[in-house]
Amino acid sequence: TSDFDMFLRLLTTQMRNQDPLNPADSTEYTAQLATFSGVEQQVQTNDLLRELQAGFTAMNMGQLSGWIGMEARAEMPINFSGSPTTVQFAPHALADRMELIVRDQNGNVVANTPAVLGDSPFPWDGLDNNGQQLPNGTYTLSAQSWRGEEMLEDRSVFVFGEISEAQTLAGEVWLTMENGVSVPAEAVQALRRPAA
């Protein structure tokens, strides 16, 4: 809008201050009026695009509201509350055994247990290395692939978490889970309704 107003001021000032003995050529005025029309159309187009963008954002937020309360599967920390948690990971192609590593919020390993060699989901019972139940809290789980005594890789596991918030940030959709962890929507591999 400021460019549009500036253009009008310049055009008006030019018309007022032209030399009466050597007035501007009519073709120049025609060209300037055509430019004026183009600027006016561009301003209107920009306004329309802003309205469309606001409409799309509102529509996307309406669709995202359906995600609230759903459970999403992604690589993320879990909010353990005493119930078994289903985890899933893909072992390294050369692995002959797997271990599930559990770390607390400070990054300390609080449990490492043998895991099923395969990519089928299985429940983690929330027990530490002594068979005692871990306290409720946020834990990070990873799967280590081993071949003999050589660790081939250590990668995050996929877990389900309940979505408590969905928002658009810089054109990207981010989901916040019940434990406060945020993940981009593109990292979600599956959605499901929580068990009743």
C-alpha positions as CSV (number, residue, x, y, z in Angstrom):
1,T,0.0,0.0,0.0
2,S,2.9,2.4,0.8
3,D,4.3,1.8,-2.7
4,F,0.8,2.5,-4.2
5,D,0.4,5.8,-2.3
6,M,4.0,6.8,-3.2
7,F,3.2,6.2,-6.9
8,L,0.2,8.5,-6.7
9,R,2.1,11.2,-5.0
10,L,4.9,11.1,-7.6
11,L,2.5,11.1,-10.5
12,T,0.5,14.1,-9.1
13,T,3.7,16.0,-8.3
14,Q,5.0,15.4,-11.8
15,M,1.8,16.8,-13.3
16,R,1.8,19.9,-11.1
17,N,5.4,20.7,-11.7
18,Q,5.8,20.0,-15.4
19,D,7.2,22.8,-17.6
20,P,4.3,24.5,-19.4
21,L,6.5,25.3,-22.4
22,N,7.6,21.7,-22.6
23,P,4.8,19.5,-21.2
24,A,5.1,15.7,-20.8
25,D,4.3,13.7,-23.9
26,S,0.8,12.1,-23.8
27,T,2.4,8.7,-24.5
28,E,4.4,9.1,-21.2
29,Y,1.1,9.8,-19.3
30,T,-0.5,6.8,-21.0
31,A,2.4,4.6,-20.0
32,Q,2.3,6.0,-16.4
33,L,-1.4,5.4,-16.2
34,A,-1.0,1.8,-17.4
35,T,1.7,1.4,-14.7
36,F,-0.7,2.9,-12.2
37,S,-3.4,0.4,-13.2
38,G,-0.9,-2.4,-12.9
39,V,0.1,-1.3,-9.4
40,E,-3.6,-1.0,-8.4
41,Q,-4.3,-4.5,-9.6
42,Q,-1.2,-5.9,-7.8
43,V,-2.4,-4.4,-4.5
44,Q,-5.8,-5.9,-5.0
45,T,-4.3,-9.3,-5.9
46,N,-2.1,-9.2,-2.7
47,D,-5.1,-8.5,-0.6
48,L,-7.0,-11.4,-2.2
49,L,-4.1,-13.7,-1.6
50,R,-3.9,-12.7,2.0
51,E,-7.6,-13.5,2.4
52,L,-7.2,-16.9,0.7
53,Q,-4.2,-17.8,2.9
54,A,-6.2,-16.9,6.0
55,G,-9.1,-19.1,4.7
56,F,-6.8,-22.0,4.0
57,T,-5.2,-21.7,7.5
58,A,-8.6,-21.7,9.1
59,M,-9.6,-24.7,7.0
60,N,-6.4,-26.6,7.9
61,M,-6.9,-25.8,11.6
62,G,-10.4,-27.2,11.3
63,Q,-9.0,-30.4,9.9
64,L,-6.3,-30.5,12.5
65,S,-8.8,-30.3,15.3
66,G,-9.8,-33.8,14.5
67,W,-6.3,-35.0,15.4
68,I,-6.7,-33.8,19.0
69,G,-7.1,-36.8,21.3
70,M,-5.9,-39.2,18.7
71,E,-2.8,-41.4,19.2
72,A,0.1,-40.8,16.8
73,R,3.0,-43.2,16.2
74,A,6.4,-41.5,15.8
75,E,10.0,-41.6,17.0
76,M,9.6,-39.6,20.3
77,P,10.0,-40.0,24.1
78,I,7.1,-41.7,25.9
79,N,5.0,-40.6,28.9
80,F,5.1,-43.8,31.0
81,S,2.3,-44.1,33.6
82,G,2.6,-47.7,34.7
83,S,0.9,-49.4,31.8
84,P,2.8,-51.4,29.1
85,T,3.7,-49.3,26.1
86,T,3.8,-50.7,22.6
87,V,7.0,-50.1,20.8
88,Q,8.2,-50.8,17.2
89,F,11.5,-50.7,15.4
90,A,13.2,-52.2,12.4
91,P,16.4,-54.2,13.3
92,H,19.6,-53.8,11.3
93,A,19.8,-56.3,8.4
94,L,22.9,-58.0,9.9
95,A,21.7,-58.1,13.5
96,D,21.4,-61.4,15.3
97,R,20.0,-59.9,18.5
98,M,18.3,-56.7,19.8
99,E,18.3,-54.8,23.0
100,L,15.8,-52.2,24.1
101,I,17.5,-49.3,25.9
102,V,15.5,-47.0,28.3
103,R,16.8,-43.6,29.3
104,D,15.4,-41.2,31.9
105,Q,15.0,-37.5,31.4
106,N,18.6,-36.9,32.3
107,G,19.8,-39.4,29.7
108,N,20.8,-42.1,32.2
109,V,20.2,-45.7,31.1
110,V,17.7,-47.1,33.6
111,A,16.9,-50.4,31.7
112,N,18.3,-52.5,28.9
113,T,16.4,-55.6,28.1
114,P,16.5,-58.2,25.3
115,A,14.0,-57.4,22.5
116,V,12.4,-59.5,19.9
117,L,14.4,-59.6,16.7
118,G,12.0,-58.3,14.1
119,D,9.8,-55.3,13.2
120,S,6.6,-56.5,14.8
121,P,5.2,-54.2,17.6
122,F,5.7,-55.6,21.1
123,P,4.8,-54.3,24.6
124,W,7.5,-52.8,26.9
125,D,6.5,-53.5,30.5
126,G,8.2,-50.6,32.2
127,L,10.6,-52.7,34.3
128,D,14.1,-51.7,35.2
129,N,17.1,-54.1,35.2
130,N,16.1,-55.5,38.6
131,G,12.6,-56.3,37.6
132,Q,11.2,-53.3,39.5
133,Q,8.6,-51.0,38.0
134,L,10.0,-47.7,36.8
135,P,8.4,-44.5,38.3
136,N,5.9,-42.6,36.1
137,G,7.6,-40.1,33.9
138,T,9.1,-39.4,30.5
139,Y,11.5,-41.9,29.0
140,T,13.4,-42.2,25.8
141,L,13.6,-45.6,24.2
142,S,16.0,-46.8,21.6
143,A,16.8,-50.1,19.9
144,Q,20.3,-51.4,19.7
145,S,21.1,-53.9,16.9
146,W,23.9,-56.3,17.7
147,R,25.9,-58.9,15.8
148,G,27.8,-61.0,18.3
149,E,29.6,-58.4,20.6
150,E,29.5,-55.7,18.0
151,M,26.8,-53.0,18.2
152,L,25.7,-52.2,14.6
153,E,23.3,-49.3,15.4
154,D,21.4,-47.5,18.1
155,R,18.2,-45.9,16.8
156,S,14.9,-44.5,18.3
157,V,11.9,-46.7,18.5
158,F,8.4,-45.8,17.3
159,V,5.8,-45.3,20.0
160,F,2.3,-44.1,20.3
161,G,1.5,-40.9,22.1
162,E,-1.8,-38.9,22.6
163,I,-2.0,-35.6,20.7
164,S,-3.0,-32.7,22.9
165,E,-2.3,-29.8,20.5
166,A,-1.9,-29.2,16.8
167,Q,-0.5,-26.0,15.4
168,T,0.9,-24.5,12.3
169,L,4.4,-22.9,12.6
170,A,6.1,-21.3,9.6
171,G,3.9,-23.3,7.3
172,E,4.6,-26.6,9.0
173,V,2.2,-28.6,11.1
174,W,3.5,-29.6,14.6
175,L,1.8,-31.9,17.0
176,T,2.3,-31.7,20.8
177,M,1.9,-34.9,22.8
178,E,0.5,-35.2,26.3
179,N,4.0,-35.3,27.7
180,G,4.9,-31.9,26.1
181,V,7.0,-33.5,23.3
182,S,6.4,-31.8,19.9
183,V,7.0,-33.6,16.6
184,P,6.3,-32.5,13.0
185,A,3.2,-34.0,11.5
186,E,5.3,-35.4,8.6
187,A,7.1,-37.6,11.2
188,V,3.9,-39.4,12.1
189,Q,3.6,-42.8,10.7
190,A,0.2,-43.8,11.9
191,L,-2.9,-42.5,13.8
192,R,-5.4,-44.4,15.9
193,R,-8.2,-43.8,18.3
194,P,-7.1,-44.4,22.0
195,A,-8.3,-47.6,23.6
196,A,-11.5,-47.1,25.6
